[in-house]
Amino acid sequence: MREYLDAAVFKDMILCADAALAENTQQINELNVFPVPDGDTGTNMGLTMNEAAAQLRKKEFYAVDAVADCVAGALLRGARGNSGVILSLLFRGISRRLKGMETVGAKEFAAAMEDGVDAAYKAVMKPAEGTILTVARMASAAAVEYAKKGDDIEELLDTAIRIGKEALDNTVNQNPVLQKAGVVDAGGMGYIVIFSAMLACLRGEVTAPTAAVQAGVIANENNAFDMFGTDEITYAFDTVYIVRKHEPNVDLTPLRAYLSSIGDCLVIGEDDEAFKVHVHTNIPGEALTKSQQYGTLELAKIENMRTQYDDIMAGRKAQTTDDLEKIEQELETAEDLHAAPTKRYGIVAVCAGEGIANLFKELGADTIVTGGQTMNPSTADIIKEINRTPAEIVFVLPNNKNIIMAAEQSIPLCEDKTVVVVPTKTIPQGITAMLNFDPEGEVSDIVEAMNESLGDVHTAQVTYAARDSDFDGYAIHAGEYLALLDGKLIGSFTEMPSMLGKMSEAFGDLDPEIITVYYGEDVSGEDAETTAKALEKAFPDAEVTVVNGGQPVYYYMISVE
């Protein structure tokens, strides 16, 4: 029986939750019904929680409220995607309730869970049932009910999780899309994973990792190799290095593709000055050589995981180097550059692809946040570019519906700048908003004009199915072309010509006058011109323009006006 949580225990609970999310990332991702490759729920929740774990490891805490405050602050800045933002809101409410508490009992913790739910519901403009909000609400209500008669925190969490699981199972009946696919809500599953891990930690069933976890792999020096032998290590060398860029806007997409072809567990983090790579490979020298095409190698650490396994199994501590600490320090983002205002208005745009980024800059965007589909930027990423923008008032264009909430979280965090988020959901909407930006106007007039312009543009997208799915009457198979118009599925196709024919039919209802075809990094200029000619033939009165967007994931993004 446990009646109180202290700082050390609560810290370990969060670290275990972070590890559990990492282990279950793919399982949660696979619950996403819509098969479009996007910033999936498991990935976004896991990366968001990673921020909290990273901050917790930096210091010791002597009161529960300090742990909760650290977690809430890290989640707020590290939130990625809508699921990450909601997760941060849940813990923000918990933190507020625990303020001033050195230890916390069952009643206080139950009330904190309830406050977290209240904070999340209030912040979501149109809260929907059958989501993480439902699961969290039912779980917290069960915790509050238990706390009226019991004071065992383990029993409290056990009760909350049991009711939360029942609510999770019922999400399939509350959401028609989930019901048709026969799956439960991904965010709700993430919530259950988090609190189940926290309970397991309390019961001593799991221990907090001593090192960071990432992408489903626990890098704990005590147990990282417990579950496999050296014959299961496909790529032997754990390779980490930092490269100082030759130029700020260098496109690392080709490097990312190359490293993926020679290894796994690839993670690349970057800012304007440098990028850091983590990859498992059998040819680390070639990885370093290839990367030096993009800049100057500064630090590198290469460890043989087979040797590490042998050492650990023999009871010996794996060797480390002084460079490890230096590399971990470099991994953290350097202090943000705060540009002093030299003008009244500035614009930050979120996008991926060199061509699209250049277009936004040509239209007047001051800074670019690299991100979009599959790589939703965090609130901190957005704040960094807001701070770099030399303006008093900064307009942010998220250009993706899954990034809007993360962008909105930056508003209260930028004390020296006024931030205005224009809710652009696609790249074409963002470009249209830029074209309707009046640098001489008043803020209210600018916002009104930009928002009104969003209704004048329709966005078609062509990508591939990330997984098999039965969605909206379509039997979709992984790898097929997916065509969408304003977020709604037009169909799933094995051949591009048939896809273009169906898309043209959908465009016919819009009576297009201007069509702009942005083609991605996996499409040749010749193929893009062929696509444009097909659209010109279908709509001879429309003006059709082709732009090399260079965007990943989406073969085409087509603006229809």
Stockholm file with secondary structure:
# STOCKHOLM 1.0

chainA/1-561         MREYLDAAVFKDMILCADAALAENTQQINELNVFPVPDGDTGTNMGLTMNEAAAQLRKKEFYAVDAVADCVAGALLRGARGNSGVILSLLFRGISRRLKGMETVGAKEFAAAMEDGVDAAYKAVMKPAEGTILTVARMASAAAVEYAKKGDDIEELLDTAIRIGKEALDNTVNQNPVLQKAGVVDAGGMGYIVIFSAMLACLRGEVTAPTAAVQAGVIANENNAFDMFGTDEITYAFDTVYIVRKHEPNVDLTPLRAYLSSIGDCLVIGEDDEAFKVHVHTNIPGEALTKSQQYGTLELAKIENMRTQYDDIMAGRKAQTTDDLEKIEQELETAEDLHAAPTKRYGIVAVCAGEGIANLFKELGADTIVTGGQTMNPSTADIIKEINRTPAEIVFVLPNNKNIIMAAEQSIPLCEDKTVVVVPTKTIPQGITAMLNFDPEGEVSDIVEAMNESLGDVHTAQVTYAARDSDFDGYAIHAGEYLALLDGKLIGSFTEMPSMLGKMSEAFGDLDPEIITVYYGEDVSGEDAETTAKALEKAFPDAEVTVVNGGQPVYYYMISVE
#=GR chainA/1-561 SS CCCEECHHHHHHHHHHHHHHHHHHHHHHHTTCSSCSCCCCHHHHHHHHHHHHHHHHTTSCCSSHHHHHHHHHHHHHHHCBHHHHHHHHHHHHHHHHHHTTCSSEEHHHHHHHHHHHHHHHHHHSSSCCSSSHHHHHHHHHHHHHHHHTTCCCHHHHHHHHHHHHHHHHHHHHHHCHHHHHHTCCCHHHHHHHHHHHHHHHHHTTSSCCCSSCEETTEECCTTTTTTTCCGGGCSSCEEEEEEEEESSTTCCCHHHHHHHHHHEEEEEEEECSSEEEEEEEESCHHHHHHHHTTSEEEEEEEEEEHHHHHHHHHTTCCCCCCHHHHHHHHHHSCCCCCCCCCCEEEEEEEEECSHHHHHHHHHTTCSEEEECBTTBCCBHHHHHHHHHHSCEEEEEEECCSTTTHHHHHTTGGGCTTSEEEECCCCSHHHHHHHHHTCCTTSCHHHHHHHHHHHGGGCEEEEEEECSSCEEETTEEECTTCEEEEETTEEEEEESSHHHHHHHHHHHHHTTCCSEEEEEECTTSCHHHHHHHHHHHHHHCTTSEEEEEECCCSSCSEEEEEC
#=GC SS_cons         CCCEECHHHHHHHHHHHHHHHHHHHHHHHTTCSSCSCCCCHHHHHHHHHHHHHHHHTTSCCSSHHHHHHHHHHHHHHHCBHHHHHHHHHHHHHHHHHHTTCSSEEHHHHHHHHHHHHHHHHHHSSSCCSSSHHHHHHHHHHHHHHHHTTCCCHHHHHHHHHHHHHHHHHHHHHHCHHHHHHTCCCHHHHHHHHHHHHHHHHHTTSSCCCSSCEETTEECCTTTTTTTCCGGGCSSCEEEEEEEEESSTTCCCHHHHHHHHHHEEEEEEEECSSEEEEEEEESCHHHHHHHHTTSEEEEEEEEEEHHHHHHHHHTTCCCCCCHHHHHHHHHHSCCCCCCCCCCEEEEEEEEECSHHHHHHHHHTTCSEEEECBTTBCCBHHHHHHHHHHSCEEEEEEECCSTTTHHHHHTTGGGCTTSEEEECCCCSHHHHHHHHHTCCTTSCHHHHHHHHHHHGGGCEEEEEEECSSCEEETTEEECTTCEEEEETTEEEEEESSHHHHHHHHHHHHHTTCCSEEEEEECTTSCHHHHHHHHHHHHHHCTTSEEEEEECCCSSCSEEEEEC
//
